[in-house]
Amino acid sequence: MLILKRMAFSTGYNYKERSIFDIKTLIEALKFIIINAILAFIFLFLTLEEIDWSLISARAKIKDRVIDNTSWNIKKIFEVY
């Protein structure tokens, strides 16, 4: 019977309970929020620039074909044609 007790104690796992709101988790959450806020800000201004160009070109009846091969072109990012 003594052998079974030792086996039971040796197979048990003892761990220290970890707090959910530790500093590492908080820093990761803040980093995630800041990065996504920066990306949202960039996409907001990309969208406003496209809307601005569409309105100005429609009012002035500009028929120029715009070839924009830049990486920040919103039509290229979302492939909207």
C-alpha positions as CSV (number, residue, x, y, z in Angstrom):
1,M,0.0,0.0,0.0
2,L,2.9,2.3,0.7
3,I,4.1,2.0,-2.9
4,L,0.8,3.1,-4.3
5,K,0.9,6.3,-2.2
6,R,4.3,7.1,-3.5
7,M,3.2,6.6,-7.1
8,A,0.2,8.8,-6.6
9,F,2.3,11.6,-5.1
10,S,4.9,11.3,-7.8
11,T,2.4,11.5,-10.7
12,G,0.7,14.6,-9.3
13,Y,1.5,18.0,-10.8
14,N,2.0,20.9,-8.6
15,Y,2.0,24.3,-10.1
16,K,1.9,27.9,-8.8
17,E,-1.3,29.6,-9.9
18,R,-0.5,32.4,-12.4
19,S,-2.3,35.7,-12.4
20,I,-4.3,36.5,-15.5
21,F,-3.3,40.2,-15.5
22,D,0.4,40.0,-15.2
23,I,2.7,42.7,-16.7
24,K,3.7,40.5,-19.7
25,T,0.0,39.9,-20.8
26,L,-0.8,43.6,-20.3
27,I,2.2,44.7,-22.5
28,E,1.2,42.2,-25.2
29,A,-2.4,43.5,-25.1
30,L,-1.3,47.1,-25.3
31,K,1.1,46.4,-28.2
32,F,-1.8,44.6,-30.1
33,I,-4.1,47.6,-29.5
34,I,-1.5,50.2,-30.5
35,I,-0.5,48.4,-33.7
36,N,-4.1,47.9,-34.8
37,A,-4.9,51.6,-34.0
38,I,-2.0,52.7,-36.2
39,L,-3.1,50.5,-39.1
40,A,-6.7,51.7,-38.7
41,F,-5.5,55.3,-38.8
42,I,-3.5,54.6,-42.0
43,F,-6.4,52.9,-43.7
44,L,-8.7,55.7,-42.7
45,F,-6.6,58.3,-44.5
46,L,-6.1,56.0,-47.5
47,T,-9.9,55.8,-47.8
48,L,-10.3,59.5,-47.4
49,E,-7.7,60.2,-50.1
50,E,-9.6,57.9,-52.5
51,I,-12.9,59.5,-51.8
52,D,-11.4,63.0,-52.1
53,W,-9.9,62.1,-55.5
54,S,-13.2,60.6,-56.7
55,L,-15.2,63.7,-55.7
56,I,-12.7,66.2,-57.2
57,S,-12.4,64.3,-60.5
58,A,-16.2,63.9,-60.8
59,R,-16.8,67.6,-60.2
60,A,-14.0,68.8,-62.5
61,K,-15.0,66.1,-65.1
62,I,-11.4,64.8,-65.2
63,K,-11.2,61.8,-67.5
64,D,-7.5,61.1,-66.9
65,R,-6.7,57.4,-66.3
66,V,-4.7,57.1,-63.1
67,I,-2.1,54.3,-63.0
68,D,-1.1,53.9,-59.4
69,N,1.3,51.0,-58.7
70,T,2.2,52.2,-55.2
71,S,1.9,49.7,-52.3
72,W,-0.5,52.0,-50.4
73,N,-3.1,52.2,-53.2
74,I,-6.3,51.1,-51.5
75,K,-7.7,49.7,-54.7
76,K,-4.6,47.5,-55.0
77,I,-4.8,46.4,-51.4
78,F,-8.5,45.4,-51.5
79,E,-8.4,44.6,-55.3
80,V,-11.5,46.7,-55.9
81,Y,-12.0,47.5,-59.6
